[in-house]
Amino acid sequence: MPFYERGPVRIHYEEVGSGFPLLLIPGGGLNSALSSWQTASPFNPMERYKDDFRCICADLRNANPGQSSGPLEIDRPWDAYADDQLGLMDHLGIREFMVMGFCIGGPMIHNLIRRAPERVVAAAMMQPSGFRPEIPDLFYQNNIKGWGPPLCEKRPDVTMDMVHDFLTSMYTKRADFVFTVSRDFVRSIQTPLLIAPDDVPAHPYKVAMEVASLAPNAEVTIYPWKDSQEHINEVVEHARSFLKAHEPVTARRQGRV
């Protein structure tokens, strides 16, 4: 099992397929891991896109079901995850890539575009997370119960006070829109975006559609799409076509990065 290591950070990742690189970010919130494709995803893109792209996926740092680990960077939680994702691409010798993210992958994609707009060629946000004002502490409560206690059990260097501070920095203090960027930033995004909206408490339809209306190069899938296998398959094909359409011409000609 391959690992990427940088100082105290150790990231477990897997690759399948060949072609232009596609970074895949599973759902599952802070427990996002490779196993989430089986437990928290309407489809497994590692399987569905392995004949089209070089699919790369990693366990999120400190996800309880995964094997990645590192410090809790309380003052820069979202950027710490972006460091891991961009660092993994560097480790693999990849400069430009596309990205598909589920759930927490939505805010992470916005942050990757903010951090490295010249590297993210196109992005697909599947059932993206966002702030829901009628449940303002949703993400804090979900993670203080479902992520923090198991992490503290296996990591004696992590306390629940640290978990509280981390979640407060990650969510409570950024309780608006998509957590990682502003609406003005989304208006400035030139990267092509595909948005597959959902509407459950953690994935507000309103926020997904607001992103689609603000970003100048955005398109939207059908909705609802997770209600039948037929609709899921339609969105899988829509995303495949979208990503293929934005694959760099040189990569398409050469069949490689």
Buried (B, 14 or more C-beta within 10 A) or exposed (E): EEBBEBEEBBBBBBBBBBBBBBBBBBBBBBBBBBBBBEEBBBBBBBEBBBEBBBBBBBBBBBBBBBBBBBBBBBEEBBBBBBBBBBBBBEBBEBEBBBBBBBBBBBBBBBBBBBBBEEBBBBBBBBBBBBBBEEEBEBBBEBBBEBBBEEBBEEBEEBEEEBBBBBBBBBBEEBBEBBBBBEEEBBEBBEBBBBBBBBBEEBBBBEBBBBBBEBBEEBEBBEBEBBEEEEBBEBBBEBBBEBBBEBBBEEBEEEEEB
